[in-house]
Amino acid sequence: MKKRAESVKLSPLPLPTIRRYPIYIRAIKAKMAGGELDVSSAVLAEELGLDPVLTRKDFARTGVPGTPRRGYPAKELCEAMNRALGWDNAMDAALIGVGSLGRALLGYSGFEEQNLSIPVAFDANAALIGESFHGVKIRPMSELGRLIKNLKVKVAILTVPGTAAQACADQLVAAGIRGIWNFAPIQLNVPRGVKVQNMDLAQSLAVLSHQVALGEGARA
């Protein structure tokens, strides 16, 4: 389990800004890897296809001062965005549902950049209990409450079928989970104070297929 940094009170950010910060962080890190020490909000906005006014406002929210004709210090800006997203603190998550998607998430190395680790995983399939995937041993659902409390895990990643999702969410809430990253295709009913972020793959695919269909129609 990773050591957490000292807690810092965060100010609420607009949801669109939250969604853009990871895009900026990746782009800024790429520039830093290329030896650049400063970054221009206007140049970065053009490279990313974003509105330069919005990007300048997003940068201003970090509190990092910029310099005319020079831009913003890349390392300081990147660190400020990480702090704003809470990525400067290590966060452990429990994964529930070790099917194909669950296993893929267990093996995703990109979580390290967001300071996220998955020390424990659970599944209802008896054939998987005791097996290890990407260094994580699979535990039975009967141990969920005890282990989550013992490990002091506050976030769960839910990758179970929709028919099982609500029952799993109820167990997670009872165990003290405060946030659920939900990949199941249903809306979860959770108490106030428990945060849910839904990842609806069908919704994302619908947007893509609609855009492709529009493009095909325009060429017909």
N, C-alpha and C positions, 0 to 999 in steps of 0.2 A: 504494500500500500504506500502510495507516495505521500511525502510530507507536505502539508498545506502551508502556504505563505500566510503572513499576518493578515487578518481580515480587514478589508477597507470598505467603507460605506460607498455604494455606487449610486449614481443619479440615474433615474429612468431615461432611456433613450427611445425615440420613435422607432417603431418596428421596421420601417424601410431602412433606417440608418443601421440598425442591428444587422439586417440582411446584407448590407453593403460592406460592413467592416471586414468580414472574412475575405471578400474579394480584394479589398485594398491590401490587407495583410499579405496575401499570397503575392500580389504584384510588387509590393514594397520589398518583400524578402527576395524576390527574383532580382530586383534592382541592386539590393545590397550584395547579393552573391556576385553580381557583375562589377562590384567595386564602387557603386554610386553611394555617396554619403547623404545626399539631400534629394528630396522629391518635390516636384511641382504639382500642385493640385490640378492645374489646368492641363498639363501634359498627361498626367495619369488619367484624368477624366476622358481625354480624347482617345488614349490608348484602350480604355475599357469600354468606350462607347456610352459614357454617362454624361449627364448634364454637369458642366463645370461649376455652376452655381451651387448645386446640391453637394458636389464633392467638397467645395470650399467650406460649406456649412458643416458637413460631416467632420472635416478636419478640425474646424474651430471648436466643435464639441469636445475634443480631446483635451483642450487647454494647452496644447503644445503651440508655442508661438512660431509663426513663419516669418521669413525675411524676404522683402521684395527682391525679385530677380534671382533669388537663390532657392527659395522654397522652404520646406520643412525638414528638420533633421530626421532622416529615415529611421534610425534605430529608436529614437525617443518616440516618434510617432507610432511606430509599430508596437512598442511596449505599452503606450497609452491606450491603444485600441484593445490590446489583449486584456489590460486591466478592466476596461469598460465592459468587456464581454465576460469577465470573470475567469478568463483563461490563464491568469497568472497564478491561480490557486489550483492545486491538484484536485481532481474529482474522480471518485470511484463510482462505478455503475454496476448494477446487477442485470444480467441478461436473462430473460425468461422466454424460452422457446428456441431449442437448438436444432432447428431444421436448416434448410439450405441458406436462407437469409441470415439466420442467427449465426451460423458458422462463418459466413462471409464477414459479418460484423466483428466477430471474435478475431479474425485474421487481418482486419483492416489496420494497417500501420499508421494511417493518417491521423488517428485519434491522438497519437503522441503529441502532435503539434498543438492540439487543443487541451493538452494536459489531462486527457481522459484515459482511465484504465478500467478494464473489466476484470476484477479479481474473482468473480463468482458467477456461475450460470446454472440455470435450473431447467428441468424438462419433466413432463409427465410420462414420457416413454421409458418404461423400465429397461428396455434394451440399451438405452444410452447412459444410464446411471453408472457412474464410475469411470466412464470413458473420458478422455481428455482431448480437447481440440485447441490448438494453438496455445498450449500450456495451461488451459483452464479446465479443471475437473468438473464434470457435470454432476449436479446434486439433485436429489428428488424434491418435488414440490413440498413434501412434508417438512423439509428442513428450511424452507424459505424464511419464515418468520424469525427463527432463532439466529440464522446466519446473518441476515440483513441487520438485525439489531446488534449482534456481536461485532460485525464489521463496520457498523455505523454508516452504512451506505444510505444515501438520500435520493439517489436517482436510479430509475429502472428503464431498461430498454425492452419493450414488449414486442415480440415477433411470433406470436401465437395465432392460430386461426381465429376468425371473428367470433365463432361460437364459444371459445374459451376465454376471450379477452376480458370480459367484465368480471368474471369470477377471479381471474388472476389479478386484475386491478384492485379488487376488494381485499385480496390477501396482501398486496403490496401496501395499500393504505394502512391496513391494520398493523403492518410491520414498521410503519413510520416513514415510508417513502414520501418525499415531498415533490417529486417531479417524475413524469412518465413520458418517455419518447415512444410514441405509439405507432407501430407499423401495421397494426391490425386494422382491417377495413370497417371499423365501427366507431361511433362516438362513445367515449367512455363517460360514465356517470361517477364523478368523484366529488368529495366534499370541497367546500370553499377553502382555499389555501393550498390545495394540491394542484400543481400546474401540469397541464398536458399539452404536448406538442405533437400534432398528428402529421404523419408522413403517409399521405394517401397516394400510392403508386398509380392507381387507376386514374386519379384526377390529373396527375402530371402527364400520363400517357394520353389522356383525352385532349389536353391542350396541344400536345405535339401532333397527334393524328389529325386534329382539326386544322392546324396550320399547314400540314402536308397536303391535306385534301383541298384546301383553298388554293395552294400553289398549283396543284394538278389541274384544278378547274380553270385557273387563269391561263394555262397553256393549251387548254382544249380548244 
